[in-house]
Amino acid sequence: MKPMLRIAAALCWVLLAGVACGESDINLATLNCYWFFDAQEGKGDIDKPRTTLEYSTKAGHLIGLLPKEAPLFVGFQEIGGGEDLAALAHSASARYGRAYQTLFARGKDTATGQNV
């Protein structure tokens, strides 16, 4: 099954499960990271984090932009790769006090190479 189709199927399953269990609120969030980790778009790699502390700091700044109430799902756009997603999930878990699992789908944008 293609990654985006798996994501859509998982999201539908969770939404249906929430309705069946009587949940009235399901919070979703998306965040465009604007190449925050990868420094593409002609900036070279001057902003790319190199240490765990740099990744943690950058991820914490991005997660700080999300709503105060913990979202069930968070979709990130324009991230560099799985390492960036892992840093974001770690920061979200620390902020919201719940574990977040990651699912990385490589983008098919051949012009920019963006990933979701």
C-alpha positions as CSV (number, residue, x, y, z in Angstrom):
1,M,0.0,0.0,0.0
2,K,1.3,3.5,-0.9
3,P,2.4,5.6,2.1
4,M,-0.1,8.4,1.5
5,L,-2.9,5.8,1.2
6,R,-1.8,4.2,4.4
7,I,-1.9,7.6,6.1
8,A,-5.4,8.3,4.8
9,A,-6.6,4.8,5.8
10,A,-5.1,5.1,9.3
11,L,-6.7,8.6,9.8
12,C,-10.1,7.3,8.7
13,W,-9.8,4.4,11.1
14,V,-9.0,6.6,14.0
15,L,-11.7,9.1,13.2
16,L,-14.3,6.3,13.0
17,A,-13.0,4.7,16.2
18,G,-13.4,8.0,17.9
19,V,-16.9,8.5,16.8
20,A,-17.8,4.9,17.8
21,C,-16.3,5.5,21.3
22,G,-18.3,8.7,21.8
23,E,-15.4,11.1,21.4
24,S,-16.8,14.4,20.3
25,D,-13.5,16.2,19.8
26,I,-10.5,15.0,17.7
27,N,-7.8,17.5,17.3
28,L,-5.6,17.5,14.2
29,A,-2.8,20.0,13.4
30,T,-0.6,20.7,10.4
31,L,2.6,22.8,10.3
32,N,4.6,23.9,7.3
33,C,8.3,23.8,8.5
34,Y,9.5,25.8,5.5
35,W,12.7,23.8,5.3
36,F,13.5,24.8,8.9
37,F,15.8,21.8,9.4
38,D,17.3,21.4,5.9
39,A,18.0,25.0,4.8
40,Q,17.3,24.4,1.2
41,E,16.1,27.2,-1.1
42,G,19.5,28.6,-1.8
43,K,20.6,29.1,1.8
44,G,23.2,26.4,1.8
45,D,23.4,24.3,4.9
46,I,24.3,27.0,7.4
47,D,21.1,26.5,9.4
48,K,21.1,22.7,9.3
49,P,21.3,21.3,12.9
50,R,24.4,19.1,13.5
51,T,24.1,18.1,17.1
52,T,21.3,16.6,19.2
53,L,21.0,19.9,21.1
54,E,20.6,21.8,17.9
55,Y,17.9,19.4,16.7
56,S,16.2,19.5,20.0
57,T,16.2,23.3,20.1
58,K,14.9,23.7,16.6
59,A,12.2,21.0,17.1
60,G,11.1,22.7,20.3
61,H,10.7,26.0,18.6
62,L,8.5,24.5,15.9
63,I,6.4,22.4,18.4
64,G,5.9,25.6,20.3
65,L,3.9,26.9,17.4
66,L,1.3,24.2,17.8
67,P,-1.9,24.6,19.8
68,K,-1.8,24.4,23.6
69,E,-4.2,21.4,23.5
70,A,-2.5,18.2,22.4
71,P,-3.4,17.2,18.9
72,L,-4.1,13.6,18.1
73,F,-2.3,13.9,14.7
74,V,0.2,16.4,13.5
75,G,1.1,16.6,9.8
76,F,4.4,18.3,9.0
77,Q,5.3,19.7,5.6
78,E,8.7,20.7,4.1
79,I,10.9,18.7,6.5
80,G,14.2,17.2,5.4
81,G,13.7,13.6,6.4
82,G,13.0,11.0,9.0
83,E,15.6,12.4,11.4
84,D,13.8,15.7,11.5
85,L,10.5,14.0,12.1
86,A,11.9,12.0,15.0
87,A,13.2,15.2,16.6
88,L,9.7,16.8,16.2
89,A,8.0,13.8,17.7
90,H,10.3,13.8,20.6
91,S,9.6,17.5,21.3
92,A,5.9,17.0,20.9
93,S,5.9,14.0,23.3
94,A,7.8,16.2,25.9
95,R,5.4,19.1,25.5
96,Y,2.2,17.3,25.6
97,G,3.1,14.4,27.9
98,R,2.0,11.7,25.4
99,A,3.9,9.4,23.0
100,Y,3.7,10.3,19.3
101,Q,4.5,7.7,16.7
102,T,6.0,8.8,13.4
103,L,5.1,7.9,9.8
104,F,7.3,9.4,7.2
105,A,6.2,9.6,3.6
106,R,8.8,10.6,1.0
107,G,7.5,13.4,-1.2
108,K,7.2,13.1,-4.9
109,D,7.9,16.7,-5.7
110,T,10.7,16.6,-8.2
111,A,11.2,20.4,-8.4
112,T,11.8,21.0,-4.7
113,G,12.1,17.5,-3.2
114,Q,9.7,18.4,-0.4
115,N,8.6,15.7,2.0
116,V,5.5,15.4,4.1
